[in-house]
Amino acid sequence: MIYLADTANIEELKKLFYYFPLEGITTNPTIIAAENKPMSEILPQLVELVGDKMLHVQMISSKAVDMLREAKAYKKKYGLGDNFFAKIPVTEEGFKAIRMIKDSGINVTATAIFTQQQALVAARAGADWVAPYVNRLDNISSHGIEVVGYIAQSIKQYGLNSKVLAASFKTVDQVHRVSLVGSHSATVSYEILERLRSHPMTDTSVEAFEKDAEGLYDIEF
């Protein structure tokens, strides 16, 4: 399973890209709103920071034809390549837009998915990634991890080209469990990425190593 950062905070992303093996960034209107900056200011910084890794940007238009125009505008304005993915919610217009955008040569991530069938339809429509929301499903007793597993199983069973991009996490355990049910990737907040890579016993072990090494590691480097 690969990891993406679900944030548009530039300082958080700089720190994560320094040490974490991220494969990209995902954003949505809520994440952009949290920065209290317009897209025209944030997006160029994200493009520069992400380099050749994946950048998933959500389209905000409500009509399929406008989603297509929006995706084309982002790609052209910022010189984006195959690492750009237009995020499309799985609404009636969204399903139509997925095929239109794919046919135009732009990659698509289907988002706001809550059922196995929504993901399967999006995959059939041509979505490269399908993004089920784990914690939001758990909050309504709908077992988000189970849904992710069903989606991953269906993609494999039917030989589809789509992959699962699990989203909406509130705990490290949720990330851990989607990795066990076949999710191809997870997009995770800065806070949870920091928590999942660390452990107090690791810190204790390193402190002991440093103490034991005093006066013994005398080879110059």
C-alpha positions as CSV (number, residue, x, y, z in Angstrom):
1,M,0.0,0.0,0.0
2,I,1.2,3.5,-0.9
3,Y,0.7,6.7,1.1
4,L,-0.5,10.1,0.1
5,A,-0.9,13.2,2.2
6,D,-4.4,14.5,2.6
7,T,-3.5,18.2,3.3
8,A,-2.9,21.5,1.5
9,N,-0.8,22.9,4.3
10,I,2.6,23.8,2.7
11,E,4.6,23.5,5.9
12,E,3.1,20.1,6.8
13,L,3.8,18.9,3.3
14,K,7.4,20.2,3.3
15,K,8.1,18.2,6.5
16,L,6.4,15.1,5.2
17,F,8.2,15.1,1.9
18,Y,11.5,15.5,3.8
19,Y,11.3,12.1,5.4
20,F,8.1,10.2,4.5
21,P,7.9,8.1,1.3
22,L,4.8,9.9,0.0
23,E,3.5,9.1,-3.5
24,G,1.5,12.3,-3.7
25,I,-1.0,14.8,-2.4
26,T,-4.8,14.8,-2.3
27,T,-7.0,17.9,-1.8
28,N,-10.7,18.7,-1.6
29,P,-12.7,22.0,-1.0
30,T,-12.7,21.3,2.8
31,I,-8.9,21.0,2.9
32,I,-8.5,24.1,0.8
33,A,-10.9,26.0,3.1
34,A,-8.8,25.0,6.1
35,E,-5.9,27.0,4.7
36,N,-8.1,30.1,4.2
37,K,-6.4,30.8,0.9
38,P,-7.7,30.7,-2.7
39,M,-6.9,27.9,-5.1
40,S,-4.9,30.4,-7.3
41,E,-2.5,30.8,-4.4
42,I,-2.4,27.2,-3.1
43,L,-2.4,25.1,-6.3
44,P,0.9,26.5,-7.8
45,Q,2.7,25.8,-4.5
46,L,1.3,22.2,-4.5
47,V,2.4,21.7,-8.1
48,E,5.9,22.8,-7.3
49,L,6.1,20.7,-4.1
50,V,4.7,17.5,-5.5
51,G,7.1,17.3,-8.5
52,D,6.4,14.2,-10.5
53,K,4.3,12.5,-7.8
54,M,0.6,12.4,-7.9
55,L,-1.6,15.4,-7.4
56,H,-5.3,14.8,-6.9
57,V,-7.4,18.0,-7.2
58,Q,-11.2,18.0,-6.7
59,M,-13.4,19.7,-9.3
60,I,-16.1,21.9,-7.8
61,S,-18.4,22.3,-10.8
62,S,-21.8,20.6,-10.7
63,K,-22.3,19.8,-14.4
64,A,-20.2,17.2,-16.3
65,V,-19.3,19.6,-19.1
66,D,-18.1,22.2,-16.6
67,M,-16.1,19.5,-14.7
68,L,-14.4,18.7,-17.9
69,R,-13.6,22.4,-18.6
70,E,-12.3,22.8,-15.1
71,A,-10.0,19.8,-15.3
72,K,-8.6,20.9,-18.7
73,A,-8.1,24.5,-17.4
74,Y,-6.0,23.2,-14.4
75,K,-3.9,20.9,-16.5
76,K,-3.2,23.6,-19.1
77,K,-2.6,26.5,-16.8
78,Y,-0.1,24.6,-14.6
79,G,1.4,22.4,-17.2
80,L,0.3,19.2,-15.4
81,G,1.1,15.8,-16.8
82,D,0.1,12.2,-16.1
83,N,0.6,12.8,-12.4
84,F,-2.6,15.0,-12.3
85,F,-5.9,13.4,-11.3
86,A,-9.2,15.2,-11.5
87,K,-11.2,14.2,-8.4
88,I,-14.9,13.8,-9.4
89,P,-17.7,13.0,-6.8
90,V,-19.9,10.1,-7.8
91,T,-23.0,12.1,-8.5
92,E,-25.2,11.6,-11.6
93,E,-23.2,14.4,-13.4
94,G,-20.0,13.0,-11.9
95,F,-20.4,9.6,-13.5
96,K,-20.9,11.2,-16.8
97,A,-17.9,13.5,-16.3
98,I,-15.6,10.6,-15.5
99,R,-15.9,9.2,-19.0
100,M,-15.7,12.6,-20.6
101,I,-12.5,13.5,-18.7
102,K,-10.9,10.2,-19.3
103,D,-11.6,10.5,-23.0
104,S,-9.9,13.9,-23.0
105,G,-6.7,12.3,-21.8
106,I,-6.9,13.4,-18.1
107,N,-6.7,10.9,-15.2
108,V,-9.7,10.6,-12.8
109,T,-10.1,9.8,-9.2
110,A,-13.7,9.1,-8.2
111,T,-14.4,10.5,-4.8
112,A,-17.1,10.7,-2.1
113,I,-17.7,6.9,-2.4
114,F,-19.7,5.1,0.3
115,T,-20.6,1.8,-1.2
116,Q,-19.0,-1.1,-3.2
117,Q,-21.5,-0.5,-6.0
118,Q,-20.6,3.2,-6.4
119,A,-17.0,2.2,-6.7
120,L,-17.7,-0.5,-9.2
121,V,-19.8,1.8,-11.4
122,A,-17.0,4.5,-11.2
123,A,-14.4,1.9,-12.2
124,R,-16.6,0.8,-15.1
125,A,-16.9,4.5,-16.1
126,G,-13.1,4.7,-16.3
127,A,-11.9,6.1,-13.0
128,D,-8.2,5.4,-12.3
129,W,-8.7,5.6,-8.6
130,V,-11.9,5.1,-6.4
131,A,-11.8,6.8,-3.0
132,P,-14.1,5.3,-0.3
133,Y,-14.5,7.3,2.9
134,V,-13.6,5.1,5.8
135,N,-14.3,7.1,9.0
136,R,-17.5,8.7,7.7
137,L,-18.9,5.2,7.1
138,D,-17.8,4.1,10.5
139,N,-19.6,7.0,12.0
140,I,-22.9,5.8,10.7
141,S,-22.2,2.1,11.6
142,S,-21.5,1.1,8.0
143,H,-18.1,-0.6,8.5
144,G,-15.8,1.4,6.4
145,I,-13.0,-1.1,6.4
146,E,-15.3,-3.8,5.2
147,V,-16.5,-1.6,2.3
148,V,-12.9,-1.0,1.3
149,G,-12.3,-4.7,1.3
150,Y,-15.3,-5.4,-0.9
151,I,-14.2,-2.8,-3.4
152,A,-10.6,-4.1,-3.6
153,Q,-12.0,-7.6,-4.0
154,S,-14.4,-6.6,-6.8
155,I,-11.6,-4.7,-8.7
156,K,-9.5,-7.8,-8.6
157,Q,-12.3,-10.2,-9.4
158,Y,-13.4,-8.4,-12.5
159,G,-10.0,-7.4,-13.7
160,L,-10.6,-3.7,-13.6
161,N,-7.9,-1.1,-14.1
162,S,-9.0,1.1,-11.1
163,K,-7.3,1.1,-7.8
164,V,-8.5,1.8,-4.3
165,L,-7.5,5.1,-2.7
166,A,-8.9,4.8,0.9
167,A,-9.7,8.2,2.5
168,S,-11.2,9.8,5.6
169,F,-9.3,8.4,8.6
170,K,-9.4,9.4,12.2
171,T,-7.1,6.7,13.7
172,V,-3.9,4.9,12.8
173,D,-5.8,1.6,13.3
174,Q,-8.1,2.4,10.4
175,V,-5.1,2.9,8.2
176,H,-3.6,-0.3,9.4
177,R,-6.8,-2.2,8.7
178,V,-7.3,-1.0,5.2
179,S,-3.8,-2.1,4.4
180,L,-4.9,-5.6,5.4
181,V,-8.0,-5.8,3.2
182,G,-6.3,-4.9,0.0
183,S,-6.4,-1.2,-0.4
184,H,-3.8,0.0,-2.9
185,S,-3.3,3.3,-1.2
186,A,-4.4,5.6,1.6
187,T,-4.5,9.3,1.8
188,V,-3.9,10.4,5.3
189,S,-3.7,13.6,7.3
190,Y,-0.5,15.0,8.6
191,E,-1.4,14.2,12.2
192,I,-2.1,10.6,11.5
193,L,0.9,10.1,9.3
194,E,3.1,11.4,12.1
195,R,1.4,9.0,14.5
196,L,1.6,5.9,12.3
197,R,5.3,6.2,11.7
198,S,6.2,6.7,15.3
199,H,6.2,4.6,18.5
200,P,7.4,5.5,22.0
201,M,9.4,2.2,22.2
202,T,11.3,3.3,19.1
203,D,12.3,6.5,20.9
204,T,13.3,4.6,24.0
205,S,15.4,2.2,22.0
206,V,17.2,5.0,20.2
207,E,18.0,6.7,23.5
208,A,19.4,3.5,24.8
209,F,21.5,3.0,21.7
210,E,23.0,6.5,22.0
211,K,23.8,5.9,25.6
212,D,25.5,2.6,25.0
213,A,27.5,4.0,22.1
214,E,29.2,6.7,24.1
215,G,33.0,6.4,23.7
216,L,32.8,3.3,21.5
217,Y,31.9,4.6,18.0
218,D,35.3,6.1,17.3
219,I,35.6,5.6,13.5
220,E,35.7,8.9,11.8
221,F,33.1,9.7,9.0
